Amino acid sequence: MSSKVGQIKQILQLLEINTPGIEASAIVSLQGLPIVSAMPAGVNDDVVAAMTAAVLSVGEKALQELQKGKLVKILIEGEKGYIIMTTVGQNAILTVLAKHSSNLGLIFLTMKQTAQKIAALLTD
């Protein structure tokens, strides 16, 4: 599994390097545990993972109750930026922290591509 972790970390690093505005990223289990993180110093991976799982759970429940289908992504906008989450296969979540000035369309596209690459690694 450690070689997969290294590959996933590299994919996250490339996501951040190649997508303007992305400040940090992480792959989190549905249970709220960090799998791989590229968070900056001072950001607690465990807290990010737990909050990601909690928000995802509420989002999925809301979609189910309101009959809006399967969750695709969650976008939280704050005064200083965005937290964006998308599913990675059946068992993980990609969470990205982005600047407020970011091009959301580009971020959504690169997150989708990244999630597909990582999902393939996690199912091998």
C-alpha positions in Angstrom: 0.0 0.0 0.0 2.9 2.4 0.7 3.8 2.6 -3.1 0.1 3.5 -3.8 0.3 6.2 -1.1 3.4 7.6 -2.8 1.6 7.6 -6.1 -1.4 9.3 -4.7 0.7 11.9 -3.0 2.4 12.6 -6.3 -1.0 13.0 -8.0 -2.1 15.4 -5.4 1.1 17.4 -5.7 0.6 17.7 -9.5 -3.0 18.8 -9.0 -1.8 21.6 -6.8 1.1 22.6 -9.1 -0.9 22.5 -12.3 -4.1 24.1 -11.1 -3.9 27.8 -10.2 -5.6 28.6 -7.0 -5.5 25.2 -5.3 -3.7 25.6 -1.9 -4.1 22.1 -0.5 -5.6 18.7 -1.1 -6.3 15.4 0.7 -7.8 12.0 0.1 -10.0 11.0 3.0 -11.9 7.7 3.8 -15.6 7.8 4.1 -15.1 7.1 7.8 -13.2 10.4 8.2 -9.6 9.1 8.3 -6.9 10.7 6.3 -5.5 8.4 3.5 -3.1 10.9 1.9 -2.7 14.6 2.5 -0.9 17.5 0.9 -2.0 20.0 3.5 0.1 23.0 4.5 1.9 23.3 7.8 -0.5 24.2 10.6 -3.5 22.4 9.1 -4.4 19.2 11.0 -5.0 16.3 8.6 -7.2 14.5 11.1 -9.5 17.5 11.6 -9.8 18.0 7.8 -10.6 14.3 7.3 -13.2 14.3 10.1 -14.9 17.5 8.8 -14.9 16.2 5.2 -16.7 13.0 6.2 -19.2 14.8 8.3 -20.0 17.3 5.6 -20.2 14.5 3.0 -22.6 12.6 5.2 -24.9 15.6 5.6 -24.8 16.4 1.9 -25.7 12.8 0.9 -28.5 12.7 3.4 -29.9 16.0 2.1 -29.8 14.8 -1.5 -31.5 11.6 -0.6 -34.3 13.3 1.4 -34.9 15.9 -1.3 -34.6 13.2 -4.1 -31.8 15.0 -6.0 -29.8 11.9 -6.9 -26.3 10.9 -6.1 -23.7 13.3 -4.7 -21.3 14.6 -7.3 -19.5 17.4 -5.4 -19.8 19.8 -2.5 -18.7 23.4 -2.6 -18.4 25.5 0.5 -17.6 29.2 -0.1 -16.1 31.3 2.6 -14.8 34.9 2.6 -11.2 33.7 2.1 -11.8 30.8 -0.3 -13.4 27.5 -1.1 -13.5 24.0 0.3 -14.5 21.6 -2.5 -15.2 17.9 -2.1 -15.9 15.1 -4.6 -16.1 11.4 -4.3 -13.2 9.1 -5.3 -14.7 5.8 -6.3 -16.9 4.2 -3.7 -14.6 4.5 -0.6 -12.9 7.9 -0.6 -13.2 11.7 -0.9 -11.0 14.3 -2.6 -11.0 17.5 -0.6 -9.4 20.7 -2.0 -8.8 24.1 -0.4 -8.8 26.9 -3.0 -8.3 30.6 -3.2 -11.4 32.8 -3.7 -9.9 34.1 -6.9 -9.8 30.6 -8.4 -11.3 29.5 -11.7 -13.9 27.0 -10.4 -14.6 25.5 -13.7 -10.9 24.5 -14.1 -10.8 23.2 -10.5 -13.9 21.1 -11.0 -12.4 19.6 -14.2 -9.0 18.8 -12.7 -10.6 17.4 -9.6 -12.7 15.1 -11.7 -9.6 13.9 -13.6 -7.6 13.5 -10.4 -10.4 11.6 -8.6 -10.6 9.1 -11.6 -6.8 8.5 -11.4 -6.9 8.0 -7.7 -10.0 5.8 -7.8 -8.2 3.5 -10.3 -5.2 3.2 -7.9 -7.4 2.5 -4.9 -9.3 -0.3 -6.7 -6.1 -2.1 -7.8 
